[in-house]
């Protein structure tokens, strides 16, 4: 009598072929997706930089309207001289103009740091300012960008730059 063989299932060769094909598809997909993810992260950093500039503008509007008084003494977080201001990102957070956790701005290895130098226009109109921003997070860095920040202004982070305000920033 002849025995029947159970031919159900896959052979080892078939399983290995499927694994190889899946590996190639994943490799191609990963190389296509990674630059896209990087671009999205840079875009988010650009949005944050522009939000910080808006917050600095709001801060100056509050000073102009008298609902917030400028600090009497200049510090590493705030400098002012003849219509020119230097404000750190931490100062904006400390004054509740940005909803970020302070841990991102303090301590060893903090994630965010930066400053915004604002020059008020000579016509004296409230809300008309020119901005220069320098900031970084854990991945990206922008240095002395005037006006609105764009994706091409963003560089990979290097640990350089001065992120505190000094009298020379407002001279």
C-alpha positions in Angstrom: 0.0 0.0 0.0 1.2 3.4 -0.9 1.3 6.1 1.8 0.1 9.6 1.1 2.5 12.5 1.7 1.4 15.6 3.4 2.4 18.4 1.0 1.0 21.2 2.9 3.2 24.2 4.0 6.3 25.9 2.7 9.8 24.6 2.1 12.8 26.3 3.6 13.9 27.7 0.2 10.5 29.3 -0.2 10.6 30.9 3.2 14.1 32.2 2.6 13.1 33.7 -0.8 10.2 35.6 0.9 12.5 36.9 3.6 15.0 38.1 1.0 12.3 39.9 -1.0 10.9 41.5 2.1 14.4 42.7 3.1 14.9 44.4 -0.3 11.5 46.1 -0.1 12.2 47.3 3.5 15.6 48.6 2.4 14.2 50.5 -0.5 11.3 51.9 1.6 13.7 53.0 4.4 16.0 54.9 2.0 13.0 56.7 0.5 11.3 57.6 3.8 14.3 58.8 5.9 14.9 62.1 3.9 11.2 62.8 4.1 11.3 62.4 7.9 14.3 64.6 8.1 12.6 67.3 6.1 9.5 67.1 8.4 11.7 67.5 11.5 13.4 70.5 10.0 10.0 72.0 9.2 8.9 71.5 12.7 12.1 73.3 14.0 11.4 76.2 11.6 7.9 76.5 12.9 9.2 76.6 16.5 11.7 79.3 15.6 9.0 81.4 14.0 6.7 80.8 17.0 9.5 82.1 19.3 9.8 85.2 17.1 6.0 85.8 17.4 6.3 85.3 21.2 9.1 87.9 21.3 6.9 90.3 19.4 4.1 89.7 21.8 6.4 90.4 24.7 7.4 93.8 23.2 3.7 94.6 22.5 3.0 93.9 26.2 5.8 96.3 27.2 4.5 98.9 24.8 1.0 98.6 26.1 2.2 98.8 29.7 0.7 95.4 30.8 4.2 94.0 31.4 7.1 96.0 32.7 10.6 95.6 31.4 13.1 94.3 33.9 14.9 97.1 35.7 18.3 95.3 35.6 19.7 93.7 32.5 20.6 90.1 32.7 21.9 87.3 30.4 18.3 86.6 29.5 17.2 90.2 28.7 19.1 93.2 27.3 17.7 96.5 26.0 19.3 99.6 24.6 17.9 102.4 22.4 15.0 100.4 20.9 17.1 97.2 20.4 16.3 94.2 22.5 17.9 90.8 23.1 15.6 88.2 24.6 16.5 84.5 25.3 14.1 81.7 24.6 14.2 80.8 28.2 13.0 84.3 29.1 10.0 83.9 26.9 9.2 80.6 28.6 9.7 82.1 32.1 7.2 84.9 31.2 4.6 82.3 30.0 4.7 83.5 26.4 5.7 80.0 25.2 4.1 76.8 26.4 7.2 74.7 26.7 8.4 72.7 29.6 11.3 74.6 31.4 13.3 71.3 31.5 14.0 71.9 27.8 15.9 75.1 28.7 17.7 74.3 32.0 20.2 71.8 33.3 23.0 69.9 31.8 22.3 68.8 28.2 19.3 71.0 27.9 17.5 70.5 24.6 16.7 74.1 23.6 18.7 77.3 23.7 18.7 80.5 21.8 18.2 84.2 21.6 16.3 86.7 19.5 17.7 90.2 18.8 14.9 92.6 18.0 15.4 96.0 16.4 12.4 98.3 16.5 11.7 100.3 13.4 12.5 104.0 13.4 8.8 105.0 12.7 8.0 103.8 16.3 4.9 101.8 15.2 3.9 99.2 17.7 4.4 95.7 16.3 6.9 96.6 13.6 10.2 94.9 14.4 13.1 93.2 12.6 14.3 90.0 14.1 17.6 88.1 14.2 17.3 84.6 15.8 20.0 82.1 16.9 18.8 78.9 18.4 19.2 75.1 18.6 17.5 72.0 19.7 19.0 68.6 20.1 19.2 68.1 16.3 19.3 71.4 14.4 20.8 74.9 14.6 20.1 78.3 13.1 22.5 81.2 13.4 21.7 84.9 13.0 18.8 84.4 10.7 17.0 87.7 9.9 13.3 87.7 9.5 11.2 84.6 9.0 13.1 81.3 9.3 12.9 78.9 6.3 14.0 75.3 5.9 17.2 76.2 4.1 18.3 78.2 7.1 18.5 75.1 9.3 21.9 73.3 9.8 22.7 70.1 11.7 23.4 71.0 15.3 27.0 71.8 16.3 27.8 72.9 19.8 28.7 76.5 19.0 27.3 79.9 19.3 26.4 82.3 22.1 22.9 81.8 23.5 22.9 84.4 26.2 22.3 88.2 25.8 25.1 90.7 26.3 25.4 94.4 25.9 27.1 93.9 22.5 23.9 92.4 21.2 22.0 95.6 21.7 24.8 98.1 20.9 
